Amino acid sequence: MNKWTNVAVKLVIIALFFLIVFLMGCVHSEQTFKSEGFMSTSSLPRESYVKVYKVIDGDTFWGKNRYGKNVKIRLIGIDAPEERSAFKKKKHPFGKVSKSHLDSLILNKEIRLEFDVDSLDRFGRTLAYAYLDHVFINEELIKNGYAVLMTIPPNVRFESQFVRDQNYAKSNHLGIWKLYDNPIFD
């Protein structure tokens, strides 16, 4: 082999090495997203029923499914103030009111859950729209000012409806809108 052939072979080997490293990085990124809960889906069907046994705050609760498994549920499309400081979120004065309202709606009751595109969040909580008989819980919380709109794609099925509900609560000074013009939950 002449000098130029050796150089060309070395360049091809180096290029292949970097290509392999790049592709391995892509695979690792996808696995990291999946393990953190992004782009994940639960093994639940498109709808399910749970009996609520504990309300954490105005948008999160625990339920027991028909197989006796405990499931932590986070309501899609809404954000409620925190009753206590947890992780990066700080306690909010309206948090106790929001939690108490959700308690009165669903505690110790069987509710129906529906799922959107992603059914798990990055914390492993089941993301759901909740219904008690014919009451759409997510909507009820926004429309009466116990929670505010928080849309995270791809779970946007009811976004336009939630925008209308929040505008209704805001213009009628309901719930948190009675106290704040622009509520922010840290």
C-alpha positions in Angstrom: 0.0 0.0 0.0 1.2 3.4 -0.7 1.2 6.4 1.6 -2.2 7.8 0.4 -4.0 4.6 0.7 -2.9 4.2 4.4 -4.1 7.8 5.1 -7.5 7.1 3.4 -8.0 3.8 5.4 -7.2 5.7 8.7 -9.6 8.5 7.8 -12.4 5.9 7.1 -11.7 4.1 10.4 -11.8 7.4 12.3 -15.0 8.5 10.5 -16.7 5.1 11.4 -15.6 5.4 15.0 -17.2 8.9 15.3 -20.3 7.7 13.5 -20.7 4.7 16.0 -20.1 7.0 19.0 -22.7 9.5 17.6 -25.3 6.7 17.0 -24.7 5.2 20.5 -25.3 8.7 22.0 -28.7 8.9 20.2 -29.8 5.6 21.5 -28.7 6.5 25.0 -30.6 9.8 24.9 -33.8 8.0 23.9 -33.4 5.5 26.7 -32.8 8.3 29.2 -36.0 10.1 28.1 -38.0 6.8 28.4 -36.5 6.0 31.8 -37.3 9.5 33.1 -40.9 9.2 32.0 -40.8 11.3 28.8 -42.5 9.8 25.8 -43.7 6.9 28.0 -47.1 5.3 28.1 -48.5 3.2 30.9 -49.9 -0.2 30.3 -53.4 1.0 31.2 -56.2 0.9 28.6 -57.6 4.1 27.1 -59.9 4.4 30.2 -59.9 2.9 33.6 -61.6 3.1 37.0 -60.1 3.8 40.4 -61.4 4.3 43.9 -59.7 7.4 45.3 -58.3 6.9 48.8 -56.0 9.9 49.2 -55.9 13.4 47.7 -52.4 14.9 47.7 -53.2 18.4 46.5 -55.6 20.1 44.0 -54.3 18.1 41.0 -52.8 14.9 42.3 -54.3 11.9 44.1 -54.0 8.2 44.8 -56.5 5.6 43.7 -56.8 1.8 43.8 -57.6 0.1 40.5 -59.8 -2.9 40.1 -56.7 -5.2 40.5 -55.9 -3.7 43.9 -52.9 -1.8 42.6 -52.3 1.7 44.0 -51.9 4.3 41.2 -50.8 7.9 41.7 -52.7 10.2 39.3 -51.9 13.7 38.0 -54.8 15.5 36.3 -53.9 16.6 32.8 -54.1 20.2 31.6 -54.3 21.8 35.0 -52.1 23.2 37.8 -53.3 23.7 41.3 -51.5 25.5 44.0 -49.6 23.5 46.5 -50.8 22.9 50.1 -47.3 22.4 51.3 -43.8 23.0 49.9 -42.5 20.0 48.0 -39.6 19.6 45.6 -39.3 22.9 43.7 -42.9 24.0 44.3 -43.7 26.3 47.2 -46.7 26.3 49.5 -49.4 28.6 48.3 -52.1 30.3 50.4 -54.8 28.9 48.2 -53.4 25.4 48.2 -55.5 24.2 51.1 -58.7 25.5 49.5 -57.9 23.7 46.2 -57.0 20.4 47.9 -60.1 20.6 50.1 -62.3 21.1 47.0 -60.8 18.1 45.2 -61.3 16.1 48.4 -65.0 16.9 48.5 -65.4 15.9 44.9 -63.6 12.6 44.7 -62.3 11.2 48.0 -63.6 7.7 48.6 -65.4 7.6 45.3 -65.0 5.5 42.2 -64.0 7.7 39.2 -63.3 7.0 35.6 -60.0 8.0 34.1 -59.3 8.7 30.4 -55.8 9.0 29.0 -54.3 11.1 26.2 -51.2 10.6 24.1 -48.7 10.3 27.0 -50.1 8.5 30.1 -47.1 8.8 32.4 -45.2 11.9 33.4 -41.5 12.1 34.2 -42.2 11.2 37.9 -44.0 8.0 36.9 -47.5 9.4 37.8 -50.4 8.4 35.6 -51.7 11.4 33.6 -55.4 11.4 33.2 -58.7 13.2 32.7 -61.0 12.3 35.5 -64.8 11.9 35.5 -67.2 11.4 38.4 -70.5 10.3 36.8 -71.0 13.1 34.2 -68.7 15.7 35.9 -65.4 16.3 34.1 -63.2 16.9 37.2 -60.3 18.7 35.3 -62.7 21.1 33.7 -64.7 21.7 37.0 -61.5 22.6 38.8 -60.5 25.2 36.2 -63.9 26.6 35.6 -64.5 27.3 39.3 -61.0 28.7 39.9 -59.5 25.9 42.0 -56.8 25.3 39.3 -55.3 27.1 36.3 -54.6 26.0 32.8 -51.3 24.1 32.3 -50.9 22.5 28.9 -48.0 20.2 28.2 -47.9 18.7 24.7 -48.7 16.2 23.4 -51.6 16.0 26.0 -53.7 18.8 24.5 -57.0 17.2 23.7 -59.1 19.7 25.8 -56.8 22.7 25.7 -59.3 25.0 23.9 -62.0 24.0 26.3 -59.8 24.6 29.3 -58.9 28.1 27.9 -62.6 29.0 27.8 -63.1 27.6 31.3 -60.2 29.6 32.7 -61.5 32.8 31.0 -64.9 32.1 32.5 -63.4 31.8 36.0 -61.2 34.8 35.6 -64.0 37.1 34.3 -66.3 36.0 37.1 -63.6 36.3 39.8 -64.1 32.7 40.9 -61.8 30.8 43.3 -58.2 31.9 43.0 -59.2 34.6 40.5 -61.0 36.4 43.4 -57.7 36.9 45.1 -55.2 37.2 42.3 -55.1 38.8 38.8 -52.4 36.5 37.6 -51.8 33.6 40.0 -48.3 32.0 39.8 -47.4 28.8 41.5 -43.6 28.4 42.1 
